[in-house]
Amino acid sequence: MKTLPKERRYETLSYLPPLTDQQIVKQIEYMLDQGFIPGVEFEENPEPQTYFWTMWKLPLFGASSSQQVLAEIRECRSEYPNSYIRVIGFDNIKQCQTMSFIVHKPNTRGY
C-alpha cells in the first residue's frame, strides 16, 4: 500500500486528489440546498495560526445556482493563481461558518 506524499494538509477534503469543477459544483449544490450562504476566500500562505483569510468580494447572499459560485471561484483563481482558495458556507440562523473546503492550491501536484 502506498502512502500519501508528505505535504501540508488543509481543511476538509484536502486529503483527496484535487476536486474537478463537477465535484466542486456538487459541494456547492449541497451548500445551497442546506440554505448556507457561500463565500470565496483566498490566502497566499495559510498557516495553522491564520484563522482569517481574505474574502473574495462579499459573500454571495443572492446566489441561486452553483454556476454563479463557480464563476467567482474561476475569477479568483485567475486573479490570485499563487494563493490557496477555499469556499465557505455561512449559516444565517446559527450566525457562523458551517463548512469550508479547498478548491485551489497553487502549483502543487496538479492543483
Backbone torsions as a table, in degrees:
resi	resn	phi	psi	omega
1	MET	NA	131.2	-179.8
2	LYS	-90.1	136.6	178.1
3	THR	-89.8	163.5	178.1
4	LEU	-68.9	149.0	176.4
5	PRO	-63.2	149.9	-178.0
6	LYS	-77.2	110.4	177.3
7	GLU	-156.7	161.7	-179.0
8	ARG	-69.5	138.5	178.9
9	ARG	-107.7	145.5	-177.4
10	TYR	-131.5	129.5	166.0
11	GLU	56.3	-174.4	177.5
12	THR	-65.4	143.1	176.2
13	LEU	71.1	2.6	-176.9
14	SER	-73.4	-12.5	177.7
15	TYR	-85.4	-8.8	178.8
16	LEU	-88.4	163.7	172.0
17	PRO	-61.0	163.7	-179.4
18	PRO	-53.4	138.7	179.6
19	LEU	-74.3	139.3	173.1
20	THR	-79.7	168.1	178.0
21	ASP	-60.8	-36.1	178.7
22	GLN	-64.9	-38.4	178.7
23	GLN	-70.0	-37.1	176.7
24	ILE	-63.9	-42.3	178.9
25	VAL	-59.7	-42.0	178.8
26	LYS	-61.3	-42.2	178.4
27	GLN	-64.4	-40.8	179.8
28	ILE	-67.9	-39.6	177.3
29	GLU	-60.6	-41.1	176.1
30	TYR	-60.6	-45.4	-179.9
31	MET	-58.1	-47.0	-179.5
32	LEU	-67.3	-37.8	178.3
33	ASP	-62.9	-31.9	178.8
34	GLN	-79.5	-7.3	-179.1
35	GLY	85.6	11.9	179.3
36	PHE	-78.0	151.2	178.6
37	ILE	-96.8	117.9	-177.6
38	PRO	-78.9	151.5	174.5
39	GLY	-146.1	156.8	179.7
40	VAL	-119.1	131.4	178.7
41	GLU	-128.0	156.8	177.4
42	PHE	-141.9	155.7	178.9
43	GLU	-156.1	132.6	-177.7
44	GLU	-72.8	-40.4	-177.9
45	ASN	-136.8	79.2	-178.5
46	PRO	-74.2	122.6	176.5
47	GLU	-110.9	160.2	-179.2
48	PRO	-56.4	-30.4	-179.9
49	GLN	-85.2	-0.7	177.8
50	THR	-88.1	96.2	-177.5
51	TYR	-83.8	-27.8	-175.0
52	PHE	-113.0	122.8	175.2
53	TRP	-98.7	163.8	178.2
54	THR	-81.0	131.6	179.2
55	MET	-78.9	139.5	172.1
56	TRP	-89.5	105.1	-176.1
57	LYS	60.2	-165.4	177.0
58	LEU	-85.7	162.6	173.0
59	PRO	-56.1	152.6	-174.7
60	LEU	-87.9	72.9	-175.1
61	PHE	-58.2	-38.0	-176.4
62	GLY	-95.4	12.2	-176.9
63	ALA	-65.1	125.0	179.1
64	SER	-114.7	-9.6	178.6
65	SER	-139.0	154.6	179.6
66	SER	-68.1	-26.2	-179.6
67	GLN	-65.6	-32.2	176.2
68	GLN	-63.5	-44.7	-179.1
69	VAL	-68.6	-42.0	178.6
70	LEU	-61.3	-37.1	176.9
71	ALA	-63.1	-38.3	177.7
72	GLU	-68.4	-38.4	177.3
73	ILE	-61.7	-46.0	179.8
74	ARG	-62.5	-40.2	178.5
75	GLU	-64.9	-41.6	177.9
76	CYS	-65.2	-41.1	177.2
77	ARG	-59.2	-42.5	-177.8
78	SER	-72.1	-31.9	179.6
79	GLU	-78.3	-37.5	-176.6
80	TYR	-128.0	68.1	-176.7
81	PRO	-68.0	-19.0	-178.9
82	ASN	-97.8	18.0	-179.5
83	SER	-118.0	155.1	170.2
84	TYR	-78.5	141.1	-178.7
85	ILE	-128.0	135.7	177.2
86	ARG	-134.1	156.5	174.5
87	VAL	-106.6	134.4	179.5
88	ILE	-121.4	155.8	177.5
89	GLY	-124.5	126.8	177.9
90	PHE	-101.4	137.9	173.4
91	ASP	-99.1	116.0	-176.8
92	ASN	-76.2	-12.0	175.7
93	ILE	-82.9	-49.6	179.8
94	LYS	-78.9	-15.1	-179.8
95	GLN	60.4	45.6	178.6
96	CYS	-155.1	167.8	174.9
97	GLN	-77.0	129.8	-176.9
98	THR	-111.4	-19.4	177.5
99	MET	-154.8	157.0	175.1
100	SER	-160.9	151.1	177.1
101	PHE	-156.8	147.7	-178.7
102	ILE	-76.2	133.4	176.6
103	VAL	-116.7	-9.4	179.9
104	HIS	-156.1	129.9	170.2
105	LYS	-118.7	136.0	-175.8
106	PRO	-74.4	125.4	170.4
107	ASN	42.2	42.7	177.4
108	THR	-129.4	116.6	171.9
109	ARG	42.1	56.7	172.8
110	GLY	94.8	-7.3	179.1
111	TYR	-81.0	NA	NA
